[in-house]
Amino acid sequence: MFAGFFKTKAPLLKPNLKKMKKVMLFLVIAVNEFAGFSQSIIPCTTDEYERLLIQNNPDMQIAKDRYLDEISRLVTETDKSYKTGAVRIIPVVFHIIHQYGEENISKAQILDQMRVLNEDFRRMNADTVNTRAEFKARSVDTEIEFKLARKDPQGGCTDGITRTYSTLTDGGDNEVKNLIRWDYRKYMNIWIVKKIGREAAGSGIILGYATFPYSTNSSNDGIVMISSRVGTIGTSSKFNAGRTLTHEVGHWIGLYHPFEGGCGGSCNSTGDRICDTPPVIASSNGCPKNNNSCNNDNPDELDMVENYLDYSNGNCQNAFTAGQKAVINAVVSNSSYRGQNVSVTTANATGINTNPTCGPKPDFHTISRRTIVCEGSPLQFEDLSYNDSVADRTWTFEGGSPSISTFINPTVTYTKAGIYKVTLQVSNSSGSNSVTKTAFITVLPATSDIKTPYQESFEIDSIFKKEWNVIEEGSFSWKRNTTISYSGKSCLQAVISSATPVNYRFNVYSPVIDVSALGISNPTLSFRGAYSIADASKSELLVIHASTDCGETWKSVKSLRSNTGLTSVEGVNLNWKPTSQSHWKAQTASLAAYSTTKNLMLRFEAISQSGNSIYIDDINIDRFGLGIPNALGESEFTIYPIPAKEQLTVNFDLALPTDVTLTMTDLTGKTIYLNELTSISKTKYDIDIFSLPAGVYFLKAVAGTYIGIRKVLIIKN
């Protein structure tokens, strides 16, 4: 009765294996948070992506046709052998890719997902009672089970779960597979991430994707899915019922969607090409049990929304069919597809029939996930060790009080500014391991050594890396650009293009700055900004935040978008970048609320709309601001070299002869140089600095009502 499940599209041609290894077929589910799997009747992007793969690599079509033909032949010839009751077991490894957020799901949640997966494939799920009468007889136990691996590829002890810290969890997609993978011929690799990238681009929440048996290779094989759909407990969505992974494993083991081939009279070429799975015209939404979207199938049947391979709500799905089982059996019986995954050799290599006690693998973070604090502030740490239970632990906190602890979640206070490491050693009867995170805790001073007036022009990479902190979001972040600038040679760029997901946020943090050193009531933040819109309907956003508690809380200082002053060049300009000083705009913001603050931290946040980059340069905190009309321009008052060693040259290019007063101060505000120049216009003036120690200074020029301040860096090597 199962003959002809698949239509033979081509003869058995030998595919180009070299090219096949370069391709992978994604199986993607675009969903709405409030409607189970799919809110749209448009088929999954599998078809579109597959067409693209075939367009770029014609051998992909040959590989697919060969698979369909081979499966059809195997099902036809060996159907009776699948009634022996033999259970095949597939070893599984979960790779948790995380940033210590909710995506770093618990082992209990993974074990709950394994329960759901095994119940679904063995038809032991409690909701089999919901299978409608017309589909009960064909709903079967697939005789496939799944077990977490107990040996890793090197033979070491494992609980079948790895944990890897990476920003790729937030939209890294297929790149996460390059972080860690185990032999796909032995293990079913499942990568758990916070978000799949196309979700951030506005295409809806994407639950996961998998590789078909015929389109796989050592670098691509496996399943990627989001953490909020793992199992039924913990962080899992209430709409999920744990069926996302059941669906994706169905693809991994060779099954298509029931709407893959649309409607038609012949089951060999419609639907999923399996005759006991009714074809569906498009992906189902919710649980429409009265739907009959295809009325020209033979026999004409209702849509089987119970099927795990549809997009119906997870709480609606509850069955695989006998025909789907036959396909699965054919796939796991073929060593070119999934046969090696269920072999006795693989079972022994992965240890799935053993239950060892493993040595724990240490990991930790702070409970608040903060690693930057002010002097005197307490931090509570959290033991996140995995791989097995911890019997004993020892913490070592450099610079902290206490310096040693054996508590699970100790509270530590840091009283002196600095950068400190933390070590955690854990053990049980099977082994001991330790991990040290160097430069893990940054303690900022209650009163900063960096005084106002403050200037940063991003010219010196070592100073930028030492003083500023860039937080990357996925593969996107602020970058120091050494080919574009308002003055000098460098600026800071929020790298944004059409490839940057919509609403991606990335941040750069200033050092803590003593604003009170100015001694005035209304200090000014100023900088040069460059931006031009790429889409008339959507503008990037730049928000400047301030913190007085070392980053624990923030308040907005200024928000800029195209209609509120961000744009420096009008018009719609795709892939724009500034090429002259006229493309830059002076921006100012009052810091009056922070005039007495001794440890102000600023955060520049860029929010993408998949448009153009935002550029900033020449950040100042002083009493003047770049935007006032009496500021000395960059061409009128320049200094070089940057950095300087023994001599600093000051260049003036003034329209009229003017008396100029030059004052140099150190970071404490102490005057270390003062000179009055008479009636100068186009003049170069040298200052000997060989006796000054290495460090940062400020040079101020006052020419009548015009004032300019430049940052001076002195080095001695």
C-alpha positions in Angstrom: 0.0 0.0 0.0 3.0 2.3 0.4 4.3 2.0 -3.2 4.8 5.2 -5.0 5.1 7.5 -2.0 7.6 9.7 -4.0 7.6 10.7 -7.6 10.7 9.7 -9.5 11.9 12.9 -11.2 15.2 11.9 -12.8 17.3 8.8 -13.4 20.0 7.8 -10.9 22.6 10.3 -12.0 25.9 10.6 -10.2 25.9 14.0 -8.5 28.8 16.4 -8.3 29.7 15.7 -4.6 32.2 18.6 -4.4 29.5 21.1 -5.2 27.0 19.2 -3.1 29.1 19.8 0.0 28.8 23.5 -0.5 25.0 23.6 -0.2 22.5 23.0 2.5 18.7 23.2 2.4 17.2 25.3 5.2 13.8 24.4 6.5 12.5 27.5 8.1 9.3 28.2 9.9 8.2 31.9 10.0 5.7 32.3 12.8 3.6 34.8 14.8 4.2 34.8 18.5 0.4 34.6 19.2 -0.6 31.9 16.7 1.5 28.8 17.2 3.5 28.2 14.0 2.4 30.4 11.1 0.1 33.4 10.8 0.5 33.4 7.0 -0.8 31.0 4.4 2.3 31.7 2.2 4.5 28.5 2.2 7.6 28.3 4.3 10.7 30.0 2.8 12.1 26.5 2.1 10.8 26.6 -1.4 12.3 30.0 -2.1 15.6 29.1 -0.6 15.7 25.8 -2.4 15.1 27.5 -5.7 18.0 29.8 -5.0 20.2 26.9 -4.2 19.3 25.1 -7.4 19.7 28.3 -9.4 23.3 28.7 -8.0 24.1 25.0 -8.2 22.2 22.9 -10.7 23.8 19.7 -9.1 21.5 20.4 -6.1 18.5 19.5 -8.2 20.3 16.3 -9.3 20.9 15.5 -5.6 17.3 16.1 -4.7 15.9 14.0 -7.6 18.4 11.2 -6.8 17.1 11.2 -3.2 13.5 11.2 -4.1 14.0 8.4 -6.6 16.1 6.4 -4.2 13.6 6.7 -1.3 10.8 5.7 -3.6 12.7 2.6 -4.6 13.7 1.7 -1.1 10.2 2.1 0.3 8.7 0.0 -2.5 11.3 -2.8 -2.2 11.6 -3.1 1.5 8.3 -2.1 2.9 7.6 -5.4 4.7 10.9 -5.3 6.6 9.7 -2.3 8.6 7.2 -4.3 10.5 9.7 -6.2 12.7 9.4 -3.9 15.7 13.1 -2.9 15.7 13.7 0.4 17.5 16.6 2.5 16.2 18.3 5.0 18.5 19.8 8.3 17.4 22.5 10.0 19.6 21.8 13.7 20.2 23.9 16.7 21.3 22.6 20.1 22.2 25.0 23.0 21.6 23.7 26.0 23.6 25.0 29.2 22.1 24.4 32.0 24.6 25.4 35.3 26.1 24.4 34.3 29.7 20.8 35.3 29.0 17.5 33.2 29.0 18.8 31.4 25.9 21.3 29.6 28.2 18.5 27.1 29.1 18.7 24.6 31.8 19.4 20.9 31.5 15.9 20.2 32.9 14.4 22.1 29.9 16.5 20.0 27.5 15.5 16.8 29.2 11.8 17.9 29.0 12.4 18.4 25.2 13.9 14.9 24.9 10.8 13.5 26.6 8.5 15.2 24.1 10.6 14.1 21.2 10.6 10.5 22.2 6.9 10.4 23.1 6.1 12.0 19.7 8.2 9.6 17.6 7.1 6.5 19.6 3.4 7.7 19.7 3.4 7.6 23.5 2.3 11.3 23.7 -0.8 11.8 25.9 -2.7 13.7 23.2 -3.0 10.8 20.8 -6.6 10.7 22.0 -7.1 13.9 20.0 -6.3 12.2 16.7 -9.5 12.3 14.7 -11.1 8.9 13.9 -10.3 9.1 10.1 -6.6 9.4 10.8 -6.2 7.1 13.8 -5.5 3.9 11.9 -2.6 5.4 9.9 -1.0 7.2 12.9 1.9 5.1 14.1 4.9 4.5 16.3 7.9 5.4 14.0 10.2 3.1 16.2 12.8 5.9 16.4 14.2 7.0 19.8 16.7 9.7 20.8 19.2 9.7 23.6 21.7 12.3 24.7 25.2 11.3 24.0 27.3 10.2 26.9 30.7 10.3 25.1 32.0 13.3 23.1 33.9 12.9 19.8 37.2 12.4 21.8 35.7 9.7 24.0 35.3 12.1 27.0 32.4 12.0 29.4 29.5 14.2 28.5 25.8 14.8 29.4 25.1 15.5 25.7 25.0 19.3 26.3 27.7 21.9 25.4 27.6 25.6 26.2 29.4 28.2 24.2 29.4 31.9 24.8 29.0 33.9 21.6 27.2 37.0 20.3 26.2 34.8 17.3 23.3 33.6 19.5 21.6 36.8 18.5 21.1 36.2 14.8 24.2 34.3 13.8 22.2 31.7 11.9 24.4 29.1 10.1 27.6 30.7 11.5 27.0 29.1 14.9 27.9 25.8 13.4 31.4 26.9 13.0 31.7 27.5 16.8 31.3 23.9 17.7 30.1 20.7 15.9 30.3 17.0 16.5 30.6 14.3 13.8 27.2 14.4 12.0 27.5 10.7 11.0 27.3 9.9 14.7 25.4 12.7 16.4 22.3 14.7 15.6 23.7 18.2 16.3 21.1 20.7 17.6 22.2 24.3 18.1 20.1 26.4 20.4 20.2 30.2 19.9 18.3 33.3 21.1 17.3 34.5 17.7 17.6 33.5 14.1 18.8 36.5 12.1 16.0 37.0 9.6 13.6 37.6 12.6 15.6 40.8 13.4 15.2 41.8 9.7 11.4 42.0 10.2 10.3 38.7 8.7 8.7 37.4 11.9 9.9 35.0 14.5 11.7 32.1 13.0 11.6 28.9 15.0 14.3 26.8 13.4 15.7 25.0 10.3 17.3 21.7 9.5 19.2 19.9 6.8 17.7 17.2 4.6 19.6 13.9 4.5 20.5 14.5 0.8 21.8 18.0 1.2 24.1 17.6 4.1 27.8 17.6 4.8 30.2 17.8 7.7 30.0 21.5 8.1 26.2 22.1 7.6 24.4 19.1 9.0 22.0 19.5 11.9 19.2 21.7 13.4 19.2 25.3 14.6 16.3 26.5 16.7 15.5 29.2 19.1 15.6 28.7 22.9 12.1 29.8 23.6 10.7 26.8 21.8 12.7 24.1 23.6 10.5 21.7 25.6 7.4 22.8 27.6 9.0 24.2 30.8 11.4 27.0 31.8 11.6 29.7 29.1 9.5 27.8 26.5 6.5 29.4 24.9 3.1 28.3 25.9 2.2 27.8 22.3 5.0 25.4 21.7 4.2 22.1 23.3 7.7 21.1 22.4 6.7 20.3 18.8 9.2 22.6 17.1 12.0 20.1 17.5 9.7 17.2 16.5 8.9 19.1 13.3 12.6 19.9 12.5 13.8 16.4 13.3 11.1 15.2 10.8 12.9 17.2 8.2 16.4 16.1 9.3 15.2 12.5 8.9 13.8 13.1 5.4 10.2 14.3 5.6 8.6 17.1 3.7 5.7 19.5 4.6 2.3 18.2 3.5 1.9 21.4 1.5 5.2 20.9 -0.3 3.7 19.9 -3.7 0.3 21.6 -3.3 -3.0 20.0 -4.3 -3.6 17.4 -7.0 -5.1 14.0 -7.9 -1.9 12.0 -7.7 -0.3 11.5 -4.3 3.0 10.7 -6.1 3.4 14.3 -7.1 1.4 16.4 -4.6 1.6 17.3 -0.9 4.6 15.6 0.7 4.4 12.8 -1.9 3.3 10.3 0.7 -0.1 8.8 0.0 -1.5 8.5 3.5 -0.7 12.1 4.3 -3.5 14.3 2.7 -2.1 17.2 0.7 -2.6 20.7 2.0 -2.8 23.8 -0.2 -0.8 25.9 2.2 0.6 25.8 5.7 -2.2 25.5 8.3 -2.7 28.1 11.0 -4.0 27.3 14.5 -5.9 24.1 14.6 -8.5 24.2 11.7 -9.9 20.6 12.0 -12.7 21.2 9.5 -10.4 22.4 6.7 -10.3 20.6 3.4 -8.0 22.9 1.4 -7.5 20.3 -1.3 -10.7 18.8 -2.7 -9.2 17.2 -5.8 -7.0 14.6 -4.0 -7.9 11.0 -4.2 -9.3 10.0 -1.9 -10.6 13.5 -0.9 -9.8 14.0 2.8 -9.8 16.7 5.4 -6.4 18.4 6.0 -4.5 16.3 8.6 -3.6 19.2 10.9 -2.5 16.6 13.5 0.6 15.9 11.4 3.9 17.1 12.9 5.1 18.3 9.5 2.3 20.9 9.1 2.5 24.4 10.6 -0.6 23.9 12.8 -0.4 24.9 16.5 2.0 22.7 18.5 -0.9 21.7 20.8 -2.8 20.5 17.7 -0.1 18.2 16.4 0.1 14.6 17.6 0.9 12.1 14.8 3.2 10.7 12.2 1.6 8.5 9.5 2.6 5.0 8.4 3.8 6.4 5.1 6.1 8.9 6.9 7.4 6.0 9.0 8.3 4.1 5.8 10.3 7.1 4.6 12.0 7.4 7.9 12.9 3.7 7.9 14.3 4.0 4.4 16.5 7.0 5.4 17.9 5.3 8.6 18.6 2.1 6.7 20.8 3.9 4.1 24.4 4.6 5.2 24.5 7.5 2.7 21.8 9.2 4.6 21.2 8.5 8.4 22.1 4.9 8.5 25.4 5.5 10.3 23.6 7.5 13.1 21.8 4.4 14.2 24.6 1.8 13.9 25.9 -0.3 16.8 29.3 1.3 16.2 27.8 4.7 16.7 25.9 3.6 19.8 29.2 2.4 21.3 31.2 5.5 20.2 28.6 7.9 21.7 28.0 6.0 24.9 24.2 6.2 24.6 23.6 3.0 26.4 25.8 3.9 29.4 25.2 6.2 32.3 28.5 7.5 33.6 29.1 10.2 36.2 31.1 13.0 34.5 33.4 15.6 36.0 31.7 19.0 36.1 32.7 21.8 33.6 33.0 25.1 35.5 31.3 28.3 34.3 29.9 31.4 36.1 28.7 34.9 35.8 27.3 37.5 38.0 23.6 37.1 38.8 22.9 40.6 37.5 25.2 39.9 34.4 27.0 43.2 35.3 30.8 43.1 35.2 31.4 46.9 35.6 30.7 48.4 39.0 31.7 51.4 41.1 34.1 51.2 44.0 32.4 49.8 47.1 29.5 48.2 45.1 28.7 44.5 45.9 28.3 41.8 43.2 26.6 38.4 43.6 28.1 35.6 41.5 26.4 32.6 40.1 27.8 29.1 39.6 26.7 27.9 36.2 28.8 24.8 36.0 27.4 22.0 33.8 28.1 18.4 32.5 27.3 16.9 36.0 26.7 17.9 39.6 29.2 19.8 41.7 30.2 18.3 45.0 32.8 21.0 46.0 33.7 24.4 44.7 36.2 27.1 45.4 36.0 30.7 44.2 39.0 33.0 44.1 38.3 36.8 43.7 41.2 39.0 42.9 40.8 42.4 44.5 37.5 41.3 46.1 36.3 40.8 49.7 36.0 38.0 50.5 38.9 36.8 48.3 37.9 33.1 48.6 34.5 31.5 49.0 32.9 28.0 48.8 29.4 29.3 48.5 27.3 28.5 45.4 26.4 32.2 44.8 28.8 34.3 46.9 28.5 38.1 47.3 31.7 40.0 46.8 32.6 43.7 47.3 35.3 45.5 45.4 36.7 48.6 47.2 39.5 49.7 44.8 39.3 50.7 41.2 40.9 48.2 38.8 40.4 45.3 36.5 40.3 41.9 38.2 40.1 38.2 37.4 37.9 35.5 38.9 38.6 31.8 39.2 36.1 28.9 39.9 37.3 25.4 40.7 34.6 22.6 40.8 34.9 18.9 41.5 33.0 15.7 42.2 34.0 12.0 42.5 34.8 11.9 38.8 37.1 14.8 38.4 38.1 18.4 39.0 38.2 21.4 36.7 38.8 25.1 37.0 38.2 28.2 34.8 39.7 31.7 35.1 38.2 34.7 33.5 40.8 37.3 33.3 39.9 41.0 33.2 36.4 39.9 34.1 35.4 42.6 36.7 36.0 46.3 36.0 35.8 48.5 39.1 35.4 52.2 38.3 36.6 55.0 40.6 34.1 57.0 42.6 36.1 60.1 41.4 37.5 59.6 37.9 41.1 60.4 37.0 39.9 61.6 33.6 39.0 65.3 34.1 37.1 67.8 32.1 37.6 69.5 29.7 37.5 66.1 27.9 38.1 65.4 24.2 38.3 62.2 22.2 38.9 62.2 18.4 39.6 58.5 18.0 43.1 59.1 16.6 45.0 56.7 18.9 43.8 53.1 18.8 45.5 52.2 22.0 43.7 55.0 23.9 40.4 54.1 22.3 40.7 50.4 23.3 41.9 51.3 26.8 39.3 54.0 27.6 36.2 53.1 25.5 34.2 49.9 25.7 32.5 48.6 22.5 29.6 46.1 23.1 29.0 44.0 20.0 25.5 42.8 19.1 25.7 39.8 16.9 28.2 40.6 14.1 27.4 44.3 14.3 29.1 47.0 16.4 30.7 50.4 16.5 34.1 50.4 14.8 37.0 52.8 14.7 37.3 53.9 11.0 40.8 55.0 10.0 39.9 56.3 6.5 37.0 58.6 7.4 37.1 61.6 9.7 36.1 65.2 10.3 39.5 66.0 11.6 42.7 63.9 11.8 42.5 60.5 10.3 39.9 58.5 12.3 36.3 58.6 13.5 33.9 56.2 15.2 31.4 54.4 12.8 28.2 52.5 13.7 28.4 50.0 10.8 25.0 49.8 9.2 23.9 48.7 5.8 21.0 46.9 4.1 22.4 43.7 5.6 22.1 45.0 9.2 18.8 43.7 10.7 16.1 46.3 11.5 16.1 47.5 15.2 19.5 46.0 15.9 21.1 48.0 18.8 24.8 48.4 19.4 26.5 50.4 22.0 29.8 52.1 22.7 30.6 53.3 26.2 32.9 56.2 27.2 35.3 56.0 30.2 34.1 57.6 33.4 34.7 61.3 33.4 34.9 63.8 36.3 32.6 66.5 35.0 32.8 68.5 38.2 36.4 69.5 37.4 35.0 72.2 35.0 33.5 74.0 38.0 30.5 75.3 36.0 26.8 74.7 36.2 26.1 74.0 32.5 28.8 71.8 30.9 28.3 70.9 27.3 28.7 67.6 25.4 29.5 68.2 21.8 30.6 66.2 18.8 30.6 66.1 15.0 28.1 63.7 13.4 27.6 62.5 9.8 24.6 60.7 8.5 22.4 60.6 5.4 19.2 58.6 5.1 19.0 55.6 2.8 15.2 55.2 2.9 12.9 58.2 3.0 10.5 56.3 5.3 13.0 54.9 7.7 15.8 56.6 9.6 18.5 55.3 11.9 18.4 56.5 15.5 21.3 57.7 17.6 20.6 57.9 21.4 23.0 59.3 23.9 22.6 58.0 27.5 24.3 59.0 30.7 25.0 57.0 33.9 26.3 58.2 37.3 26.4 54.7 38.9 28.9 53.0 36.6 26.3 51.7 34.1 23.7 50.3 36.5 21.1 52.8 35.4 20.9 55.2 32.5 19.0 58.3 31.5 18.6 59.7 28.0 20.6 62.9 27.2 19.7 63.3 23.5 17.9 61.4 20.8 18.6 62.0 17.1 17.0 60.8 13.9 16.6 62.3 10.5 13.7 64.6 11.4 15.3 65.7 14.7 18.7 66.7 13.5 20.7 63.6 12.8 20.9 64.2 9.0 24.0 66.1 7.9 23.5 65.6 4.2 19.9 65.9 2.8 18.4 63.5 0.3 18.1 59.8 0.0 21.6 58.4 -0.4 22.1 54.6 -0.4 25.4 53.3 0.9 26.4 56.9 1.8 29.6 58.0 3.6 31.0 61.4 4.4 33.8 62.6 2.0 34.4 66.2 3.2 34.1 68.4 6.3 30.9 69.9 4.9 29.2 66.5 5.4 29.6 66.7 9.1 27.2 68.5 11.5 27.9 69.9 15.0 25.8 68.3 17.7 25.5 69.6 21.3 23.7 68.5 24.4 23.5 70.0 27.8 25.1 68.1 30.7 23.8 70.6 33.4 22.2 67.7 35.3 25.7 66.2 35.7 27.8 69.4 36.5 28.8 68.0 39.9 29.2 64.3 38.8 32.7 62.9 39.4 32.2 59.6 37.5 29.9 60.3 34.5 29.7 57.5 31.8 28.2 58.1 28.4 26.7 55.5 26.1 26.2 56.1 22.4 23.5 53.7 21.1 22.9 53.2 17.3 19.6 51.6 16.2 19.5 50.2 12.7 16.8 50.5 10.1 18.9 48.6 7.5 20.0 52.0 6.1 23.3 53.9 6.4 26.1 54.1 8.9 26.3 56.8 11.6 29.6 58.5 12.1 30.8 60.5 15.1 34.1 62.4 15.7 35.6 64.9 18.0 33.7 64.3 21.2 34.1 67.1 23.8 32.9 67.9 27.3 33.6 71.5 28.1 32.0 74.9 28.7 31.7 75.8 25.1 30.6 73.1 22.7 31.3 72.8 19.0 28.0 74.3 18.0 28.7 77.9 19.2 29.6 80.4 16.6 32.8 81.5 18.4 34.6 78.2 18.4 37.9 78.0 16.6 37.4 75.7 13.6 39.5 72.6 12.9 41.3 74.3 10.0 42.0 77.5 12.0 43.6 75.8 15.0 45.4 72.5 14.5 48.2 70.6 16.3 50.6 67.9 15.2 52.1 65.3 15.5 49.6 63.1 17.2 50.9 61.6 19.4 53.9 63.9 20.2 57.2 63.1 21.8 59.5 66.1 22.2 57.9 68.9 20.3 54.3 70.0 19.5 53.6 72.2 16.6 50.6 74.5 16.7 49.3 75.9 13.4 47.0 78.9 13.1 45.2 80.0 9.9 43.2 83.1 11.0 41.5 85.5 8.7 43.0 88.6 10.5 46.0 89.1 12.8 44.8 88.4 16.3 46.3 88.1 19.8 46.1 84.5 21.0 46.6 83.0 24.5 47.7 79.4 24.6 47.2 77.4 27.8 48.0 73.7 28.4 46.6 71.8 31.4 46.9 68.2 32.6 44.0 66.0 33.5 43.7 67.5 37.0 43.2 70.9 35.5 46.7 72.2 36.6 48.2 74.7 34.2 51.6 73.6 33.0 52.1 75.9 30.0 51.0 79.5 29.3 52.0 81.9 26.6 50.5 85.0 24.9 51.1 85.4 21.2 50.7 88.9 19.7 49.0 89.7 16.4 49.2 86.3 14.6 47.3 85.0 11.6 48.9 82.3 9.5 51.5 81.1 12.0 53.2 77.9 13.1 54.3 77.8 16.7 56.4 75.1 18.4 56.1 74.1 22.0 58.9 72.0 23.7 57.3 69.2 25.6 60.4 66.9 26.1 60.3 67.6 29.9 56.6 66.6 30.3 55.8 63.1 31.4 53.8 60.8 29.0 50.1 61.3 29.3 47.0 63.2 28.1 46.9 67.0 28.2 44.6 69.8 26.8 45.7 72.8 24.8 43.3 75.8 24.8 43.6 78.7 22.4 41.7 81.9 23.0 41.7 84.4 20.1 39.4 87.3 21.1 36.0 85.7 21.5 37.0 82.6 19.6 38.1 79.5 21.7 39.4 76.1 20.7 40.5 73.1 22.8 42.6 70.2 21.5 43.6 67.0 23.1 47.4 66.4 23.3 48.9 62.9 23.8 52.5 62.7 24.8 54.5 59.5 24.5 58.0 58.6 25.5 58.9 55.4 23.6 
